[in-house]
Amino acid sequence: EETKGFLGERFQSHGIDFKMILPNEEILVNCRQAELIQVFLNLLTNSFDAVKSLNEKKVELKIISEGGTVRVLVADSGPGISENLREKIKCQFQSQLKMKQNLNSLVVVWEMKS
């Protein structure tokens, strides 16, 4: 919700359809809140940049809690990420997650177009 507060007005002023789909129940994640908010801000800012000049401007943040695991999915109507860049992001992100033990129950999933 804090992330939506930071970016909601910016998305709205650029005509971007921004949806947040959250579970009904409260989710508790053992992490540093400020760092987690920064992750969300980075992901959503990337989506903002990808769609701001398009005719179809959609960004969706979906959080799913299943069996003790929290999945965060960010999707947008942007052109997608090149295959080369996908691998770099995947490798860099996986190594960062291994270093941050407080985020070990958080999985971030990019929905990428090919």
N, C-alpha and C positions, 0 to 999 in steps of 0.2 A: 504494500500500500504506500509506503514512503517513496518508493521509486516512481510510482504513478504520480504522486504529488509533484515530484521534481520535473517530470517530463510531460505530464498530461496536457498542460497548457501549450507547451511547444508543439506537441503533436496536433492538437486541435487547431492552433493558429495556422498550420500548414495543410489543413484538410486531410490529415492522416487518420484513418479508421483504426483506433487502438483498442484492442480487447485484452482484458486480463481474465483468465479463467482460473479460479482458485477452488480448492476443495472446501467443502462445507465445514469440516472440522479444523481446529487450530493445529498447526504443525510446529513442533519444537525441533530445532536443529542446533546441535552444539557447534557454534561457530562464532567468529567475530562479526557482529552485526554490520559494522561499518564496512568491512571488507566484502561481505555478501552484497550489501547495497551497491558497492562500487562495481562488482561483477555485473549485476543487473543493469546498472546505468551504462556500462560499456557495451553490453550486448544490445540494449535498446537504442543507444546512440548510433551504433553501427547500422541497425535496421532503419533508423530515421534517415541516416545519410544515404542508404541504398534506395529508399522509396520517395524521398522528398520531391524529386523532379519528375516522377512518373505520373501517368494519368490514373492508374490504379494504385492507391496508397493504402496498404494494409500492413499492420504489425500486430502480432498476437503473442502474448506471454501466457503460457499454460504451466501450472504447477500441479503435479500428480504425486500423491503419497500412496505407496504400495508396499506392504510388508516391511516396514522399517526403512525404506528407501524413498528419498524425495527426488523426483525428476523434474527438471526445469526445461521446458521447450520454448524456443523462440523461433517464430516463423515470420517471414515478411514476403511481400510481393515483388521484391527486388530481383535483379537479374541472376543472382546466385554467385557462388564463389568458384573460381577456377580450380581445377583438380590439383594443380601444383600448390596453390595457396591452402587448399583444404588439408593436405598432408602436413604442411608446416604448422598450421593452427593446431591440428590434432596432436602432433608430437609435443609442441610447446605446452599446450594445455595439460596433457597427461603428466608431463614431468612436473609442472607446477602443482597439480593436485597431490601428487605423491609427497611433495615437500610440505604440504599444509595438512597435517593430520586432523585438524579440527574440521576439515571439510570432507572427511572420508565417507560420509553418508550422503553426500550431495552429488548428483550426476547432472551435468549440463549437456543437453542434446541440441545440436544445431540441425534444423531441418533444411537441407540444402538441395537446391535444384541441380540437375545435371545438365 
